Amino acid sequence: RQLDAEVEQLTSRHGLVAAQVSRQDLGLYTTLLTTKQGRALAQAEGSMCQGCRINLPMNILQRLRTNQALVQCPSCGRLLFMG
Protein backbone atom coordinates (compact mmCIF):
# COMPACT_ATOMS: atom_id res chain seq x y z
CA ARG A 1 0.00 0.00 0.00
CA GLN A 2 2.78 2.39 0.91
CA LEU A 3 4.47 1.89 -2.47
CA ASP A 4 1.20 2.39 -4.32
CA ALA A 5 0.64 5.66 -2.46
CA GLU A 6 4.16 6.79 -3.25
CA VAL A 7 3.77 5.92 -6.95
CA GLU A 8 0.51 7.85 -7.06
CA GLN A 9 2.12 10.87 -5.42
CA LEU A 10 5.10 10.81 -7.80
CA THR A 11 2.84 10.39 -10.81
CA SER A 12 0.85 13.42 -9.72
CA ARG A 13 4.01 15.48 -9.22
CA HIS A 14 5.29 14.35 -12.62
CA GLY A 15 2.10 15.58 -14.26
CA LEU A 16 2.37 18.98 -12.58
CA VAL A 17 5.98 19.44 -13.63
CA ALA A 18 5.40 18.15 -17.17
CA ALA A 19 2.60 20.69 -17.61
CA GLN A 20 5.15 23.48 -17.12
CA VAL A 21 7.44 22.22 -19.91
CA SER A 22 6.84 22.96 -23.58
CA ARG A 23 5.59 20.06 -25.69
CA GLN A 24 8.68 20.31 -27.89
CA ASP A 25 11.09 20.11 -24.94
CA LEU A 26 9.15 17.28 -23.34
CA GLY A 27 9.14 15.42 -26.65
CA LEU A 28 12.91 15.81 -26.98
CA TYR A 29 13.43 14.56 -23.43
CA THR A 30 11.15 11.56 -23.99
CA THR A 31 12.93 10.67 -27.24
CA LEU A 32 16.32 10.89 -25.56
CA LEU A 33 15.15 8.66 -22.71
CA THR A 34 14.39 5.99 -25.27
CA THR A 35 17.42 6.39 -27.51
CA LYS A 36 19.94 6.86 -24.69
CA GLN A 37 18.83 3.88 -22.59
CA GLY A 38 17.16 6.00 -19.91
CA ARG A 39 19.92 8.62 -19.64
CA ALA A 40 18.61 11.73 -21.35
CA LEU A 41 20.68 14.13 -19.23
CA ALA A 42 24.40 14.56 -18.79
CA GLN A 43 26.30 16.78 -16.41
CA ALA A 44 28.81 19.24 -17.82
CA GLU A 45 31.59 19.02 -15.29
CA GLY A 46 34.50 21.33 -15.89
CA SER A 47 34.43 21.49 -19.66
CA MET A 48 33.53 17.85 -20.20
CA CYS A 49 30.25 16.07 -20.99
CA GLN A 50 29.92 13.28 -18.45
CA GLY A 51 27.66 11.35 -20.84
CA CYS A 52 30.25 10.77 -23.56
CA ARG A 53 33.40 12.25 -21.96
CA ILE A 54 34.23 14.76 -24.70
CA ASN A 55 35.52 18.26 -24.11
CA LEU A 56 32.70 20.66 -24.84
CA PRO A 57 33.27 23.66 -27.11
CA MET A 58 33.35 27.05 -25.41
CA ASN A 59 30.15 28.22 -27.14
CA ILE A 60 28.24 25.24 -25.65
CA LEU A 61 29.56 26.01 -22.17
CA GLN A 62 28.61 29.67 -22.59
CA ARG A 63 25.07 28.72 -23.62
CA LEU A 64 24.83 26.48 -20.55
CA ARG A 65 25.96 29.29 -18.26
CA THR A 66 23.35 31.71 -19.60
CA ASN A 67 20.66 29.04 -19.02
CA GLN A 68 18.29 30.45 -21.63
CA ALA A 69 17.32 27.24 -23.41
CA LEU A 70 18.00 23.53 -23.51
CA VAL A 71 21.53 22.70 -24.63
CA GLN A 72 22.48 19.36 -26.15
CA CYS A 73 25.93 17.81 -26.26
CA PRO A 74 27.19 18.06 -29.85
CA SER A 75 28.57 14.52 -29.60
CA CYS A 76 26.07 12.33 -27.71
CA GLY A 77 23.00 14.57 -27.99
CA ARG A 78 22.10 14.38 -24.29
CA LEU A 79 20.65 17.44 -22.58
CA LEU A 80 23.38 19.12 -20.59
CA PHE A 81 23.23 20.66 -17.14
CA MET A 82 25.91 22.38 -15.09
CA GLY A 83 27.03 20.56 -11.98
C-alpha positions in Angstrom: 0.0 0.0 0.0 2.8 2.4 0.9 4.5 1.9 -2.5 1.2 2.4 -4.3 0.6 5.7 -2.5 4.2 6.8 -3.3 3.8 5.9 -6.9 0.5 7.8 -7.1 2.1 10.9 -5.4 5.1 10.8 -7.8 2.8 10.4 -10.8 0.8 13.4 -9.7 4.0 15.5 -9.2 5.3 14.4 -12.6 2.1 15.6 -14.3 2.4 19.0 -12.6 6.0 19.4 -13.6 5.4 18.2 -17.2 2.6 20.7 -17.6 5.1 23.5 -17.1 7.4 22.2 -19.9 6.8 23.0 -23.6 5.6 20.1 -25.7 8.7 20.3 -27.9 11.1 20.1 -24.9 9.1 17.3 -23.3 9.1 15.4 -26.7 12.9 15.8 -27.0 13.4 14.6 -23.4 11.2 11.6 -24.0 12.9 10.7 -27.2 16.3 10.9 -25.6 15.1 8.7 -22.7 14.4 6.0 -25.3 17.4 6.4 -27.5 19.9 6.9 -24.7 18.8 3.9 -22.6 17.2 6.0 -19.9 19.9 8.6 -19.6 18.6 11.7 -21.3 20.7 14.1 -19.2 24.4 14.6 -18.8 26.3 16.8 -16.4 28.8 19.2 -17.8 31.6 19.0 -15.3 34.5 21.3 -15.9 34.4 21.5 -19.7 33.5 17.8 -20.2 30.3 16.1 -21.0 29.9 13.3 -18.5 27.7 11.3 -20.8 30.3 10.8 -23.6 33.4 12.2 -22.0 34.2 14.8 -24.7 35.5 18.3 -24.1 32.7 20.7 -24.8 33.3 23.7 -27.1 33.3 27.1 -25.4 30.1 28.2 -27.1 28.2 25.2 -25.7 29.6 26.0 -22.2 28.6 29.7 -22.6 25.1 28.7 -23.6 24.8 26.5 -20.5 26.0 29.3 -18.3 23.4 31.7 -19.6 20.7 29.0 -19.0 18.3 30.4 -21.6 17.3 27.2 -23.4 18.0 23.5 -23.5 21.5 22.7 -24.6 22.5 19.4 -26.1 25.9 17.8 -26.3 27.2 18.1 -29.9 28.6 14.5 -29.6 26.1 12.3 -27.7 23.0 14.6 -28.0 22.1 14.4 -24.3 20.6 17.4 -22.6 23.4 19.1 -20.6 23.2 20.7 -17.1 25.9 22.4 -15.1 27.0 20.6 -12.0 
